[in-house]
């Protein structure tokens, strides 16, 4: 099983090259500016969602330890 922490790390790793390359691809006409913005927003939302799920899981784990 791939953990949430591993998924977060991979999604964050994927963001780095997109941030570097997308503006150049848009300038070169290889990627539409609207598509680039959308794709970045989606990947950032994925990271936020995974981070929220990880935090919620950790809280549940702490809560269940006291039961």
PQR file with spaces between the fields and no chain letter, atoms N, CA, C, O and H, PARSE charges and radii, in Angstrom:
ATOM       1  N    UNK     1       0.835   -1.180    0.000 -0.4000 1.5000
ATOM       2  CA   UNK     1       0.000    0.000    0.000 -0.0000 2.0000
ATOM       3  C    UNK     1       0.887    1.252    0.000  0.5500 1.7000
ATOM       4  O    UNK     1       1.895    1.317    0.704 -0.5500 1.4000
ATOM       5  N    UNK     2       0.500    2.209   -0.778 -0.4000 1.5000
ATOM       6  CA   UNK     2       1.234    3.473   -0.834 -0.0000 2.0000
ATOM       7  C    UNK     2       0.578    4.430    0.161  0.5500 1.7000
ATOM       8  O    UNK     2      -0.615    4.721    0.065 -0.5500 1.4000
ATOM       9  H    UNK     2      -0.318    2.156   -1.350  0.4000 1.0000
ATOM      10  N    UNK     3       1.360    4.908    1.102 -0.4000 1.5000
ATOM      11  CA   UNK     3       0.820    5.750    2.177 -0.0000 2.0000
ATOM      12  C    UNK     3       0.462    7.143    1.663  0.5500 1.7000
ATOM      13  O    UNK     3       0.903    7.565    0.593 -0.5500 1.4000
ATOM      14  H    UNK     3       2.329    4.673    1.180  0.4000 1.0000
ATOM      15  N    UNK     4      -0.348    7.842    2.453 -0.4000 1.5000
ATOM      16  CA   UNK     4      -0.694    9.219    2.111 -0.0000 2.0000
ATOM      17  C    UNK     4       0.551   10.095    2.077  0.5500 1.7000
ATOM      18  O    UNK     4       0.675   10.966    1.216 -0.5500 1.4000
ATOM      19  H    UNK     4      -0.706    7.499    3.321  0.4000 1.0000
ATOM      20  N    UNK     5       1.460    9.872    2.996 -0.4000 1.5000
ATOM      21  CA   UNK     5       2.697   10.660    3.032 -0.0000 2.0000
ATOM      22  C    UNK     5       3.476   10.470    1.726  0.5500 1.7000
ATOM      23  O    UNK     5       4.009   11.432    1.174 -0.5500 1.4000
ATOM      24  H    UNK     5       1.359    9.165    3.695  0.4000 1.0000
ATOM      25  N    UNK     6       3.539    9.236    1.240 -0.4000 1.5000
ATOM      26  CA   UNK     6       4.229    8.969   -0.019 -0.0000 2.0000
ATOM      27  C    UNK     6       3.492    9.614   -1.198  0.5500 1.7000
ATOM      28  O    UNK     6       4.124   10.146   -2.111 -0.5500 1.4000
ATOM      29  H    UNK     6       3.106    8.455    1.689  0.4000 1.0000
ATOM      30  N    UNK     7       2.171    9.565   -1.177 -0.4000 1.5000
ATOM      31  CA   UNK     7       1.382   10.178   -2.239 -0.0000 2.0000
ATOM      32  C    UNK     7       1.575   11.692   -2.250  0.5500 1.7000
ATOM      33  O    UNK     7       1.709   12.295   -3.315 -0.5500 1.4000
ATOM      34  H    UNK     7       1.658    9.133   -0.436  0.4000 1.0000
ATOM      35  N    UNK     8       1.590   12.305   -1.073 -0.4000 1.5000
ATOM      36  CA   UNK     8       1.807   13.746   -0.962 -0.0000 2.0000
ATOM      37  C    UNK     8       3.175   14.116   -1.526  0.5500 1.7000
ATOM      38  O    UNK     8       3.302   15.065   -2.299 -0.5500 1.4000
ATOM      39  H    UNK     8       1.482   11.815   -0.208  0.4000 1.0000
ATOM      40  N    UNK     9       4.188   13.360   -1.132 -0.4000 1.5000
ATOM      41  CA   UNK     9       5.545   13.640   -1.608 -0.0000 2.0000
ATOM      42  C    UNK     9       5.623   13.545   -3.123  0.5500 1.7000
ATOM      43  O    UNK     9       6.262   14.378   -3.764 -0.5500 1.4000
ATOM      44  H    UNK     9       4.085   12.589   -0.504  0.4000 1.0000
ATOM      45  N    UNK    10       4.981   12.540   -3.699 -0.4000 1.5000
ATOM      46  CA   UNK    10       5.023   12.368   -5.153 -0.0000 2.0000
ATOM      47  C    UNK    10       4.278   13.494   -5.866  0.5500 1.7000
ATOM      48  O    UNK    10       4.751   14.009   -6.880 -0.5500 1.4000
ATOM      49  H    UNK    10       4.461   11.862   -3.178  0.4000 1.0000
ATOM      50  N    UNK    11       3.123   13.875   -5.342 -0.4000 1.5000
ATOM      51  CA   UNK    11       2.362   14.967   -5.953 -0.0000 2.0000
ATOM      52  C    UNK    11       3.137   16.280   -5.852  0.5500 1.7000
ATOM      53  O    UNK    11       3.146   17.066   -6.799 -0.5500 1.4000
ATOM      54  H    UNK    11       2.739   13.457   -4.519  0.4000 1.0000
ATOM      55  N    UNK    12       3.785   16.523   -4.718 -0.4000 1.5000
ATOM      56  CA   UNK    12       4.597   17.734   -4.571 -0.0000 2.0000
ATOM      57  C    UNK    12       5.799   17.696   -5.511  0.5500 1.7000
ATOM      58  O    UNK    12       6.183   18.717   -6.081 -0.5500 1.4000
ATOM      59  H    UNK    12       3.778   15.884   -3.948  0.4000 1.0000
ATOM      60  N    UNK    13       6.386   16.517   -5.666 -0.4000 1.5000
ATOM      61  CA   UNK    13       7.519   16.371   -6.579 -0.0000 2.0000
ATOM      62  C    UNK    13       7.086   16.681   -8.012  0.5500 1.7000
ATOM      63  O    UNK    13       7.848   17.275   -8.775 -0.5500 1.4000
ATOM      64  H    UNK    13       6.074   15.688   -5.203  0.4000 1.0000
ATOM      65  N    UNK    14       5.882   16.287   -8.373 -0.4000 1.5000
ATOM      66  CA   UNK    14       5.369   16.546   -9.718 -0.0000 2.0000
ATOM      67  C    UNK    14       5.121   18.031   -9.951  0.5500 1.7000
ATOM      68  O    UNK    14       5.242   18.508  -11.079 -0.5500 1.4000
ATOM      69  H    UNK    14       5.263   15.805   -7.753  0.4000 1.0000
ATOM      70  N    UNK    15       4.778   18.760   -8.906 -0.4000 1.5000
ATOM      71  CA   UNK    15       4.521   20.196   -9.044 -0.0000 2.0000
ATOM      72  C    UNK    15       5.775   20.974   -9.431  0.5500 1.7000
ATOM      73  O    UNK    15       5.697   21.914  -10.223 -0.5500 1.4000
ATOM      74  H    UNK    15       4.680   18.372   -7.990  0.4000 1.0000
ATOM      75  N    UNK    16       6.911   20.601   -8.890 -0.4000 1.5000
ATOM      76  CA   UNK    16       8.149   21.359   -9.109 -0.0000 2.0000
ATOM      77  C    UNK    16       8.488   21.520  -10.591  0.5500 1.7000
ATOM      78  O    UNK    16       8.694   22.649  -11.038 -0.5500 1.4000
ATOM      79  H    UNK    16       6.974   19.838   -8.246  0.4000 1.0000
ATOM      80  N    UNK    17       8.553   20.434  -11.375 -0.4000 1.5000
ATOM      81  CA   UNK    17       8.889   20.634  -12.791 -0.0000 2.0000
ATOM      82  C    UNK    17       7.792   21.361  -13.561  0.5500 1.7000
ATOM      83  O    UNK    17       8.073   22.077  -14.522 -0.5500 1.4000
ATOM      84  H    UNK    17       8.385   19.517  -11.012  0.4000 1.0000
ATOM      85  N    UNK    18       6.540   21.177  -13.139 -0.4000 1.5000
ATOM      86  CA   UNK    18       5.465   21.904  -13.817 -0.0000 2.0000
ATOM      87  C    UNK    18       5.647   23.402  -13.625  0.5500 1.7000
ATOM      88  O    UNK    18       5.489   24.177  -14.569 -0.5500 1.4000
ATOM      89  H    UNK    18       6.311   20.595  -12.358  0.4000 1.0000
ATOM      90  N    UNK    19       5.976   23.804  -12.421 -0.4000 1.5000
ATOM      91  CA   UNK    19       6.175   25.237  -12.156 -0.0000 2.0000
ATOM      92  C    UNK    19       7.304   25.794  -13.017  0.5500 1.7000
ATOM      93  O    UNK    19       7.226   26.926  -13.493 -0.5500 1.4000
ATOM      94  H    UNK    19       6.104   23.174  -11.655  0.4000 1.0000
ATOM      95  N    UNK    20       8.347   25.002  -13.215 -0.4000 1.5000
ATOM      96  CA   UNK    20       9.499   25.460  -13.998 -0.0000 2.0000
ATOM      97  C    UNK    20       9.214   25.468  -15.495  0.5500 1.7000
ATOM      98  O    UNK    20       9.650   26.375  -16.203 -0.5500 1.4000
ATOM      99  H    UNK    20       8.410   24.082  -12.829  0.4000 1.0000
ATOM     100  N    UNK    21       8.493   24.472  -15.977 -0.4000 1.5000
ATOM     101  CA   UNK    21       8.369   24.276  -17.416 -0.0000 2.0000
ATOM     102  C    UNK    21       7.142   24.904  -18.052  0.5500 1.7000
ATOM     103  O    UNK    21       7.185   25.298  -19.218 -0.5500 1.4000
ATOM     104  H    UNK    21       8.139   23.735  -15.402  0.4000 1.0000
ATOM     105  N    UNK    22       6.054   25.004  -17.310 -0.4000 1.5000
ATOM     106  CA   UNK    22       4.806   25.414  -17.941 -0.0000 2.0000
ATOM     107  C    UNK    22       4.877   26.792  -18.583  0.5500 1.7000
ATOM     108  O    UNK    22       4.348   26.982  -19.678 -0.5500 1.4000
ATOM     109  H    UNK    22       6.019   24.684  -16.364  0.4000 1.0000
ATOM     110  N    UNK    23       5.511   27.750  -17.934 -0.4000 1.5000
ATOM     111  CA   UNK    23       5.556   29.094  -18.532 -0.0000 2.0000
ATOM     112  C    UNK    23       6.321   29.066  -19.863  0.5500 1.7000
ATOM     113  O    UNK    23       5.933   29.739  -20.818 -0.5500 1.4000
ATOM     114  H    UNK    23       5.940   27.596  -17.044  0.4000 1.0000
ATOM     115  N    UNK    24       7.385   28.303  -19.918 -0.4000 1.5000
ATOM     116  CA   UNK    24       8.135   28.171  -21.170 -0.0000 2.0000
ATOM     117  C    UNK    24       7.322   27.477  -22.243  0.5500 1.7000
ATOM     118  O    UNK    24       7.369   27.864  -23.411 -0.5500 1.4000
ATOM     119  H    UNK    24       7.700   27.757  -19.142  0.4000 1.0000
ATOM     120  N    UNK    25       6.580   26.457  -21.856 -0.4000 1.5000
ATOM     121  CA   UNK    25       5.747   25.745  -22.823 -0.0000 2.0000
ATOM     122  C    UNK    25       4.633   26.647  -23.350  0.5500 1.7000
ATOM     123  O    UNK    25       4.278   26.582  -24.527 -0.5500 1.4000
ATOM     124  H    UNK    25       6.542   26.143  -20.907  0.4000 1.0000
ATOM     125  N    UNK    26       4.086   27.489  -22.472 -0.4000 1.5000
ATOM     126  CA   UNK    26       3.045   28.417  -22.907 -0.0000 2.0000
ATOM     127  C    UNK    26       3.645   29.418  -23.896  0.5500 1.7000
ATOM     128  O    UNK    26       3.066   29.681  -24.950 -0.5500 1.4000
ATOM     129  H    UNK    26       4.375   27.543  -21.516  0.4000 1.0000
ATOM     130  N    UNK    27       4.806   29.971  -23.551 -0.4000 1.5000
ATOM     131  CA   UNK    27       5.465   30.935  -24.450 -0.0000 2.0000
ATOM     132  C    UNK    27       5.810   30.314  -25.797  0.5500 1.7000
ATOM     133  O    UNK    27       5.740   30.981  -26.829 -0.5500 1.4000
ATOM     134  H    UNK    27       5.277   29.757  -22.695  0.4000 1.0000
ATOM     135  N    UNK    28       6.180   29.040  -25.786 -0.4000 1.5000
ATOM     136  CA   UNK    28       6.557   28.347  -27.019 -0.0000 2.0000
ATOM     137  C    UNK    28       5.336   27.850  -27.796  0.5500 1.7000
ATOM     138  O    UNK    28       5.476   27.325  -28.901 -0.5500 1.4000
ATOM     139  H    UNK    28       6.237   28.498  -24.948  0.4000 1.0000
ATOM     140  N    UNK    29       4.161   28.013  -27.231 -0.4000 1.5000
ATOM     141  CA   UNK    29       2.953   27.560  -27.909 -0.0000 2.0000
ATOM     142  C    UNK    29       2.673   26.077  -27.776  0.5500 1.7000
ATOM     143  O    UNK    29       1.801   25.542  -28.461 -0.5500 1.4000
ATOM     144  H    UNK    29       4.048   28.439  -26.334  0.4000 1.0000
ATOM     145  N    UNK    30       3.409   25.409  -26.898 -0.4000 1.5000
ATOM     146  CA   UNK    30       3.216   23.970  -26.702 -0.0000 2.0000
ATOM     147  C    UNK    30       2.077   23.657  -25.738  0.5500 1.7000
ATOM     148  O    UNK    30       1.581   22.531  -25.701 -0.5500 1.4000
ATOM     149  H    UNK    30       4.117   25.844  -26.342  0.4000 1.0000
ATOM     150  N    UNK    31       1.662   24.660  -24.956 -0.4000 1.5000
ATOM     151  CA   UNK    31       0.619   24.466  -23.963 -0.0000 2.0000
ATOM     152  C    UNK    31      -0.198   25.742  -23.869  0.5500 1.7000
ATOM     153  O    UNK    31       0.349   26.843  -23.791 -0.5500 1.4000
ATOM     154  H    UNK    31       2.065   25.574  -24.987  0.4000 1.0000
ATOM     155  N    UNK    32      -1.501   25.581  -23.878 -0.4000 1.5000
ATOM     156  CA   UNK    32      -2.405   26.715  -23.749 -0.0000 2.0000
ATOM     157  C    UNK    32      -2.311   27.285  -22.330  0.5500 1.7000
ATOM     158  O    UNK    32      -2.228   26.523  -21.366 -0.5500 1.4000
ATOM     159  H    UNK    32      -1.945   24.687  -23.942  0.4000 1.0000
ATOM     160  N    UNK    33      -2.322   28.591  -22.193 -0.4000 1.5000
ATOM     161  CA   UNK    33      -2.194   29.231  -20.879 -0.0000 2.0000
ATOM     162  C    UNK    33      -3.327   28.812  -19.941  0.5500 1.7000
ATOM     163  O    UNK    33      -3.097   28.579  -18.754 -0.5500 1.4000
ATOM     164  H    UNK    33      -2.389   29.210  -22.975  0.4000 1.0000
ATOM     165  N    UNK    34      -4.532   28.717  -20.464 -0.4000 1.5000
ATOM     166  CA   UNK    34      -5.664   28.289  -19.643 -0.0000 2.0000
ATOM     167  C    UNK    34      -5.508   26.860  -19.161  0.5500 1.7000
ATOM     168  O    UNK    34      -5.817   26.545  -18.012 -0.5500 1.4000
ATOM     169  H    UNK    34      -4.718   28.905  -21.428  0.4000 1.0000
ATOM     170  N    UNK    35      -5.023   25.992  -20.051 -0.4000 1.5000
ATOM     171  CA   UNK    35      -4.786   24.597  -19.669 -0.0000 2.0000
ATOM     172  C    UNK    35      -3.696   24.505  -18.609  0.5500 1.7000
ATOM     173  O    UNK    35      -3.809   23.730  -17.659 -0.5500 1.4000
ATOM     174  H    UNK    35      -4.772   26.248  -20.985  0.4000 1.0000
ATOM     175  N    UNK    36      -2.645   25.294  -18.775 -0.4000 1.5000
ATOM     176  CA   UNK    36      -1.540   25.287  -17.805 -0.0000 2.0000
ATOM     177  C    UNK    36      -2.042   25.714  -16.432  0.5500 1.7000
ATOM     178  O    UNK    36      -1.725   25.081  -15.425 -0.5500 1.4000
ATOM     179  H    UNK    36      -2.553   25.923  -19.546  0.4000 1.0000
ATOM     180  N    UNK    37      -2.819   26.782  -16.393 -0.4000 1.5000
ATOM     181  CA   UNK    37      -3.359   27.267  -15.124 -0.0000 2.0000
ATOM     182  C    UNK    37      -4.251   26.214  -14.491  0.5500 1.7000
ATOM     183  O    UNK    37      -4.147   25.936  -13.297 -0.5500 1.4000
ATOM     184  H    UNK    37      -3.076   27.296  -17.211  0.4000 1.0000
ATOM     185  N    UNK    38      -5.126   25.630  -15.296 -0.4000 1.5000
ATOM     186  CA   UNK    38      -6.033   24.602  -14.777 -0.0000 2.0000
ATOM     187  C    UNK    38      -5.258   23.407  -14.226  0.5500 1.7000
ATOM     188  O    UNK    38      -5.538   22.942  -13.120 -0.5500 1.4000
ATOM     189  H    UNK    38      -5.210   25.855  -16.267  0.4000 1.0000
ATOM     190  N    UNK    39      -4.294   22.914  -14.987 -0.4000 1.5000
ATOM     191  CA   UNK    39      -3.527   21.742  -14.556 -0.0000 2.0000
ATOM     192  C    UNK    39      -2.757   22.012  -13.268  0.5500 1.7000
ATOM     193  O    UNK    39      -2.674   21.144  -12.399 -0.5500 1.4000
ATOM     194  H    UNK    39      -4.067   23.291  -15.884  0.4000 1.0000
ATOM     195  N    UNK    40      -2.197   23.206  -13.143 -0.4000 1.5000
ATOM     196  CA   UNK    40      -1.490   23.553  -11.908 -0.0000 2.0000
ATOM     197  C    UNK    40      -2.463   23.606  -10.731  0.5500 1.7000
ATOM     198  O    UNK    40      -2.171   23.094   -9.651 -0.5500 1.4000
ATOM     199  H    UNK    40      -2.264   23.911  -13.849  0.4000 1.0000
ATOM     200  N    UNK    41      -3.619   24.228  -10.948 -0.4000 1.5000
ATOM     201  CA   UNK    41      -4.613   24.333   -9.869 -0.0000 2.0000
ATOM     202  C    UNK    41      -5.103   22.961   -9.439  0.5500 1.7000
ATOM     203  O    UNK    41      -5.313   22.722   -8.250 -0.5500 1.4000
ATOM     204  H    UNK    41      -3.857   24.644  -11.826  0.4000 1.0000
ATOM     205  N    UNK    42      -5.287   22.054  -10.395 -0.4000 1.5000
ATOM     206  CA   UNK    42      -5.725   20.698  -10.056 -0.0000 2.0000
ATOM     207  C    UNK    42      -4.665   19.981   -9.235  0.5500 1.7000
ATOM     208  O    UNK    42      -4.986   19.369   -8.216 -0.5500 1.4000
ATOM     209  H    UNK    42      -5.116   22.248  -11.361  0.4000 1.0000
ATOM     210  N    UNK    43      -3.411   20.044   -9.658 -0.4000 1.5000
ATOM     211  CA   UNK    43      -2.353   19.351   -8.918 -0.0000 2.0000
ATOM     212  C    UNK    43      -2.184   19.945   -7.522  0.5500 1.7000
ATOM     213  O    UNK    43      -1.962   19.212   -6.558 -0.5500 1.4000
ATOM     214  H    UNK    43      -3.150   20.542  -10.485  0.4000 1.0000
ATOM     215  N    UNK    44      -2.289   21.262   -7.411 -0.4000 1.5000
ATOM     216  CA   UNK    44      -2.210   21.897   -6.092 -0.0000 2.0000
ATOM     217  C    UNK    44      -3.377   21.466   -5.214  0.5500 1.7000
ATOM     218  O    UNK    44      -3.204   21.270   -4.011 -0.5500 1.4000
ATOM     219  H    UNK    44      -2.470   21.857   -8.194  0.4000 1.0000
ATOM     220  N    UNK    45      -4.564   21.315   -5.801 -0.4000 1.5000
ATOM     221  CA   UNK    45      -5.734   20.853   -5.046 -0.0000 2.0000
ATOM     222  C    UNK    45      -5.553   19.408   -4.592  0.5500 1.7000
ATOM     223  O    UNK    45      -5.966   19.040   -3.493 -0.5500 1.4000
ATOM     224  H    UNK    45      -4.704   21.474   -6.778  0.4000 1.0000
ATOM     225  N    UNK    46      -4.936   18.594   -5.440 -0.4000 1.5000
ATOM     226  CA   UNK    46      -4.654   17.210   -5.061 -0.0000 2.0000
ATOM     227  C    UNK    46      -3.753   17.182   -3.830  0.5500 1.7000
ATOM     228  O    UNK    46      -4.012   16.441   -2.882 -0.5500 1.4000
ATOM     229  H    UNK    46      -4.601   18.892   -6.334  0.4000 1.0000
ATOM     230  N    UNK    47      -2.706   17.981   -3.847 -0.4000 1.5000
ATOM     231  CA   UNK    47      -1.782   18.033   -2.710 -0.0000 2.0000
ATOM     232  C    UNK    47      -2.525   18.477   -1.450  0.5500 1.7000
ATOM     233  O    UNK    47      -2.369   17.870   -0.390 -0.5500 1.4000
ATOM     234  H    UNK    47      -2.495   18.584   -4.617  0.4000 1.0000
ATOM     235  N    UNK    48      -3.330   19.531   -1.562 -0.4000 1.5000
ATOM     236  CA   UNK    48      -4.078   20.016   -0.392 -0.0000 2.0000
ATOM     237  C    UNK    48      -5.039   18.953    0.138  0.5500 1.7000
ATOM     238  O    UNK    48      -5.153   18.768    1.350 -0.5500 1.4000
ATOM     239  H    UNK    48      -3.456   20.024   -2.422  0.4000 1.0000
ATOM     240  N    UNK    49      -5.721   18.263   -0.755 -0.4000 1.5000
ATOM     241  CA   UNK    49      -6.655   17.221   -0.339 -0.0000 2.0000
ATOM     242  C    UNK    49      -5.935   16.093    0.373  0.5500 1.7000
ATOM     243  O    UNK    49      -6.375   15.637    1.428 -0.5500 1.4000
ATOM     244  H    UNK    49      -5.628   18.413   -1.740  0.4000 1.0000
ATOM     245  N    UNK    50      -4.844   15.647   -0.193 -0.4000 1.5000
ATOM     246  CA   UNK    50      -4.073   14.570    0.439 -0.0000 2.0000
ATOM     247  C    UNK    50      -3.542   15.000    1.805  0.5500 1.7000
ATOM     248  O    UNK    50      -3.546   14.215    2.753 -0.5500 1.4000
ATOM     249  H    UNK    50      -4.487   16.018   -1.050  0.4000 1.0000
ATOM     250  N    UNK    51      -3.084   16.250    1.901 -0.4000 1.5000
ATOM     251  CA   UNK    51      -2.574   16.744    3.179 -0.0000 2.0000
ATOM     252  C    UNK    51      -3.698   16.818    4.223  0.5500 1.7000
ATOM     253  O    UNK    51      -3.489   16.498    5.393 -0.5500 1.4000
ATOM     254  H    UNK    51      -3.081   16.888    1.131  0.4000 1.0000
ATOM     255  N    UNK    52      -4.884   17.240    3.787 -0.4000 1.5000
ATOM     256  CA   UNK    52      -6.022   17.295    4.703 -0.0000 2.0000
ATOM     257  C    UNK    52      -6.409   15.893    5.173  0.5500 1.7000
ATOM     258  O    UNK    52      -6.668   15.680    6.357 -0.5500 1.4000
ATOM     259  H    UNK    52      -5.053   17.500    2.837  0.4000 1.0000
ATOM     260  N    UNK    53      -6.445   14.941    4.243 -0.4000 1.5000
ATOM     261  CA   UNK    53      -6.762   13.565    4.610 -0.0000 2.0000
ATOM     262  C    UNK    53      -5.736   13.001    5.588  0.5500 1.7000
ATOM     263  O    UNK    53      -6.091   12.306    6.540 -0.5500 1.4000
ATOM     264  H    UNK    53      -6.234   15.114    3.281  0.4000 1.0000
ATOM     265  N    UNK    54      -4.465   13.306    5.346 -0.4000 1.5000
ATOM     266  CA   UNK    54      -3.405   12.843    6.240 -0.0000 2.0000
ATOM     267  C    UNK    54      -3.591   13.427    7.638  0.5500 1.7000
ATOM     268  O    UNK    54      -3.468   12.711    8.632 -0.5500 1.4000
ATOM     269  H    UNK    54      -4.177   13.870    4.573  0.4000 1.0000
ATOM     270  N    UNK    55      -3.885   14.710    7.715 -0.4000 1.5000
ATOM     271  CA   UNK    55      -4.093   15.351    9.021 -0.0000 2.0000
ATOM     272  C    UNK    55      -5.305   14.748    9.727  0.5500 1.7000
ATOM     273  O    UNK    55      -5.266   14.509   10.934 -0.5500 1.4000
ATOM     274  H    UNK    55      -3.985   15.291    6.907  0.4000 1.0000
ATOM     275  N    UNK    56      -6.375   14.503    8.984 -0.4000 1.5000
ATOM     276  CA   UNK    56      -7.575   13.916    9.578 -0.0000 2.0000
ATOM     277  C    UNK    56      -7.299   12.510   10.079  0.5500 1.7000
ATOM     278  O    UNK    56      -7.761   12.128   11.154 -0.5500 1.4000
ATOM     279  H    UNK    56      -6.407   14.697    8.003  0.4000 1.0000
ATOM     280  N    UNK    57      -6.548   11.740    9.307 -0.4000 1.5000
ATOM     281  CA   UNK    57      -6.192   10.385    9.734 -0.0000 2.0000
ATOM     282  C    UNK    57      -5.375   10.409   11.018  0.5500 1.7000
ATOM     283  O    UNK    57      -5.583    9.596   11.919 -0.5500 1.4000
ATOM     284  H    UNK    57      -6.172   12.050    8.434  0.4000 1.0000
ATOM     285  N    UNK    58      -4.448   11.349   11.086 -0.4000 1.5000
ATOM     286  CA   UNK    58      -3.618   11.456   12.289 -0.0000 2.0000
ATOM     287  C    UNK    58      -4.455   11.826   13.506  0.5500 1.7000
ATOM     288  O    UNK    58      -4.231   11.304   14.598 -0.5500 1.4000
ATOM     289  H    UNK    58      -4.279   12.009   10.355  0.4000 1.0000
ATOM     290  N    UNK    59      -5.423   12.730   13.321 -0.4000 1.5000
ATOM     291  CA   UNK    59      -6.303   13.113   14.428 -0.0000 2.0000
ATOM     292  C    UNK    59      -7.141   11.930   14.876  0.5500 1.7000
ATOM     293  O    UNK    59      -7.302   11.705   16.076 -0.5500 1.4000
ATOM     294  H    UNK    59      -5.605   13.154   12.434  0.4000 1.0000
ATOM     295  N    UNK    60      -7.675   11.175   13.932 -0.4000 1.5000
ATOM     296  CA   UNK    60      -8.468    9.998   14.281 -0.0000 2.0000
ATOM     297  C    UNK    60      -7.627    8.978   15.022  0.5500 1.7000
ATOM     298  O    UNK    60      -8.090    8.346   15.971 -0.5500 1.4000
ATOM     299  H    UNK    60      -7.544   11.358   12.957  0.4000 1.0000
ATOM     300  N    UNK    61      -6.384    8.822   14.581 -0.4000 1.5000
ATOM     301  CA   UNK    61      -5.485    7.876   15.226 -0.0000 2.0000
ATOM     302  C    UNK    61      -5.234    8.277   16.675  0.5500 1.7000
ATOM     303  O    UNK    61      -5.231    7.424   17.562 -0.5500 1.4000
ATOM     304  H    UNK    61      -6.008    9.336   13.810  0.4000 1.0000
ATOM     305  N    UNK    62      -5.026    9.565   16.923 -0.4000 1.5000
ATOM     306  CA   UNK    62      -4.814   10.063   18.286 -0.0000 2.0000
ATOM     307  C    UNK    62      -6.067    9.892   19.118  0.5500 1.7000
ATOM     308  O    UNK    62      -5.992    9.532   20.292 -0.5500 1.4000
ATOM     309  H    UNK    62      -5.029   10.259   16.202  0.4000 1.0000
ATOM     310  N    UNK    63      -7.225   10.149   18.515 -0.4000 1.5000
ATOM     311  CA   UNK    63      -8.499   10.030   19.208 -0.0000 2.0000
ATOM     312  C    UNK    63      -8.756    8.572   19.588  0.5500 1.7000
ATOM     313  O    UNK    63      -9.206    8.290   20.699 -0.5500 1.4000
ATOM     314  H    UNK    63      -7.287   10.442   17.561  0.4000 1.0000
ATOM     315  N    UNK    64      -8.479    7.665   18.688 -0.4000 1.5000
ATOM     316  CA   UNK    64      -8.736    6.245   18.942 -0.0000 2.0000
ATOM     317  C    UNK    64      -7.756    5.641   19.950  0.5500 1.7000
ATOM     318  O    UNK    64      -8.063    4.621   20.566 -0.5500 1.4000
ATOM     319  H    UNK    64      -8.113    7.894   17.786  0.4000 1.0000
ATOM     320  N    UNK    65      -6.607    6.243   20.124 -0.4000 1.5000
ATOM     321  CA   UNK    65      -5.644    5.740   21.122 -0.0000 2.0000
ATOM     322  C    UNK    65      -6.170    5.941   22.522  0.5500 1.7000
ATOM     323  O    UNK    65      -5.878    5.148   23.417 -0.5500 1.4000
ATOM     324  H    UNK    65      -6.357    7.072   19.624  0.4000 1.0000
ATOM     325  N    UNK    66      -6.946    6.997   22.723 -0.4000 1.5000
ATOM     326  CA   UNK    66      -7.481    7.277   24.057 -0.0000 2.0000
ATOM     327  C    UNK    66      -8.703    6.444   24.409  0.5500 1.7000
ATOM     328  O    UNK    66      -9.125    6.430   25.565 -0.5500 1.4000
ATOM     329  H    UNK    66      -7.183    7.641   21.995  0.4000 1.0000
ATOM     330  N    UNK    67      -9.273    5.757   23.443 -0.4000 1.5000
ATOM     331  CA   UNK    67     -10.505    4.983   23.682 -0.0000 2.0000
ATOM     332  C    UNK    67     -10.230    3.640   24.292  0.5500 1.7000
ATOM     333  O    UNK    67     -11.161    2.877   24.551 -0.5500 1.4000
ATOM     334  H    UNK    67      -8.930    5.769   22.503  0.4000 1.0000
